[in-house]
Amino acid sequence: MTQTTRAASLQEAAPATDVAGLLASMTLEEKLAQIVGFWDKGDGEAVAPLQGAFVEAQGLYDVAAQGLGHLTRVYGTRPVDPVERARWLWDFQRWLVASTRHGIPALVHEECLTGLSAWKAATYPTPLAWGASFDPVLVGEVAGLVGETMRQLGVHQGLAPVLDVVRDPRWGRVEEAISEDPYLVGTIGTAYVEGLQGQGVHATLKHFVGYSASQAGRNFAPVHAGPRELEDVLMVPFEMALLEGGARSVMHSYSEIDGVPVAADPDLLTGVLRDRWGFDGTVVADYFGVAFLHVLHRVAADLGEAAGQALLAGVDIELPTGDAYLAPLAAAVRAGQVDEALVDRACARALEQKAELGLLGATFEDEPPTQVDLDGPRHRAAARRLAEESVVLLANDGTLPLTDPARVAVIGPNADRLEALFGCYSFVNHVIAQHPDVEAGILAPTVLEALDAEWPGAALRHVRGCDVDSEDVSGIGEAVAAAREAEVAVVVAGDSSGLFGRATSGEGCDRDDLELPGVQRQLVEAVLTTGTPVVLVLLTGRPYAVDWALEACAAVVQAFFPGEEGAGAVAGVLSGRVNPSGHLPVSLPRSAGSQPYTYLHPPLGGDSDVTNLSSRPALPFGHGLSYTTFELSDLGVRAGTTAEPVQVRARLANTGDRVGADVVQVYARDLVASVTRPMAQLVGYARVVLEPGESRVVTFSVPPTRLSFTGRDRRRVVEPGEFEIWAGDSSADRRLVRMVTLGGDVHEVGLHEPRRTSVEVGPREAGDVG
């Protein structure tokens, strides 16, 4: 279409910013074009499930002749120079403006779970590490930096955060989730949404809903959660991020719940999201999720029927491509099998999103960026802070910190492996792994290199010992010899992260057991026989059953794929330059046989004499040690009626000899209720930094929402009665407990009542806190 022809045709079209007018002037094909994406996947190994089953039949310009809704992963599919790619993107957007009848640019989306997933871009710690930091403010700052980069490159929507609540550590995508506690997931996830959207990039909440509760922790397995578990655990973070964070997009889950795939469930995607919560953004398909209604779930006879079911349920945009929403859906509409009004509804939402993002009427006459700093000093500083705050000291007999060691054996498969620092959705493991001839494009020291820099006077001997996941024990003897000659052995073990069975953690990389992969336990135990103190460092995407190591090793340090600055953070913790302050966002399991387990269990889910097998974890949710000591005291709790916040205050003091940060955690237990309630439930937390000898009073205002649950009549309520409230340094720390009584009537929680506990940290108080 020439510029003159397009101008003539637009005389009959509505103004570019008039959504209703645009919709009325569009043909069916033009409307369908606005609710699909195009993905130039190319060749190579898959980065999406069953990717090879779906092949673009036409090239980009042919597909986009009627317009285009989304461009899928322009920067994140293969290694591309960001400046050159931005120039291509601006040229293509100009082509859409000039050469399609309505001149509507495409919306560009990318993965951004650990930073923008693009070559040479900053790569932050995984979301599980966000949870370990207990620092939503810092996570929001990180999201703002990520959004700033994305907006500069012409990216409009990020496919993050993941708000799935961890239910089973065997699930491969635990590393992508934040915590097993829905309140921690909700607060940190909402902070990420606010940070990203503050830069003009729409966040996408995923995966709504139930994905993490899959049977036996298997990816894509059926979900057997009941409606109360959905409401009170799995939906809580989504509700918070939508109602308080204002998230503008939601991605459906691949799951089926009680036999109904979420992608075809109008009760969830319309009834909950829109009718109850008032969501007015877009619902996007998880990649190929619409087609999976036919291909995997078998609830649709063909792709046209799958498209009709998804549209009816409330899936507005098919991603990454238009396998179902283009030709199959057009045929179904013309055959009278799908109401075109459903297409109109989805298209209107897609156009309204583009209007919000400033795309309707955009001409792209400006020039693309000619210099892009994807990993500058501000990114590095934020990545370093988040990594340092997220390292969890699990156990320590006093060996750490190692301030000035002379001879150190650095052993283990993750000691000198760059990829061990990153999660599945990092560009290094997601894409570069499939391009072995391309450099990683990121400057990140390994743990070995970081330790060498941390202890310049020490003699370091490195021995790998074994692979991450093989049965080869041939290197263990050399590791034992190295340990015998050293004054301390640092064993760096854990996971590799990747996709669909190509690693030990990540999407489609689930586990049958929770032992360290391969022969890594055998390696650690062999090194322990030397009598040399062993510091075990775990770089993992999930918690493993390492209770055996907590007693046997001199110290155990946990880092959940800590990102580009993670090795320095680990080295800093080992040397004492960094005082560890991370806390476990998930319980540390004792065995795979006790899974699924959560600290949110009711009375029958914990230790009792009704079974011979204990579910008690090796370490509780919220656990984390420091090189200083803290004292929590003066707990006060004031409660009124069920409709009023509960006021909680406590004094935190640093009684040690160095500056440190602690996380004050407030828990509640409803002693008698109309349905069973958890034995402990996090209702507030605060990360507090104190100098030696300082103390601060921390006050929490816990809104009724935090004490509410879904009653027998399916209403969200707070019931009057007795509650235990306690503050501590983990869910199991019950040294400070108060009993309070909530008066009044049963209170039904309103849609717009506060969901976040407000926290006030008082002024610093110096003095002898002894």
Buried (B, 14 or more C-beta within 10 A) or exposed (E): EEEEEBEEBBEEBBEBBBBEEBBEBBEBEBBBBBBBBBBBBEEEBBBBBBBEEBEBEEEBEEBBBBBBBBBBBBBBBBBBEBEEBBBEBBEBBBBBBBBBBBBBBBBBBBBBBBBBBBBBBBBBBBBBBBBBBBBBEBBBBBBBBBBBBBBBBBBBBBBBBBBBBBBBBBBBBBBBBBBBBBBBBBBBBBBBBBBBBEBBBBBBBBBBBBBBBBEBBBBBBBBEBEEBBBBBBBBBBBBBBBBBBBBBBBBBBBBBBEEBBBBBBBBBBBBBBBEEBEBEBBBBBBBBBBBBBBBBBEBBEEBBBBBBBBBBBBBBBBBBBBBBBBBBBBBBBEEEEBBBEBBBBBBBBBBBBBBBBEBBBBEBEEEBBEEBBBBEEBBBEBBBBBBBBBBBBBBBEEBBBBEEBEBBBBBBBBBBBBBBBBBBBBBBBBBBBBBEEEEBBBEBBBBBBBBBEBBEEBEBBBBBBBBBBEEEBEBBEBBBBBBBEBBBBBBBBBBBBBBBEBBBBBBBBBBEEBBBBBBBBBBBBBBBEBEBBBBBBBBBBBBBBBBBBBEBBBBBBBBBBBBBBBBBBBBBBBBBBBBBBBBBBBBBBBBBEBBBBBBBBEEEBBEEEEEEEEBEBBBBBBBBBBBBBBBBEBBBBEBBEBBBBBBBBBBBBBBBEBBBBBBBBBBBBBEEBBEBBBBBBBBBBBBBBBEBBBBBBBBBBBBBBBBBBBBEEEEBBBBBBEBBBBBBBBBBBBEBBBEBEBEEEEBBBEEEBBBBBEBEBBEEBEEEBE
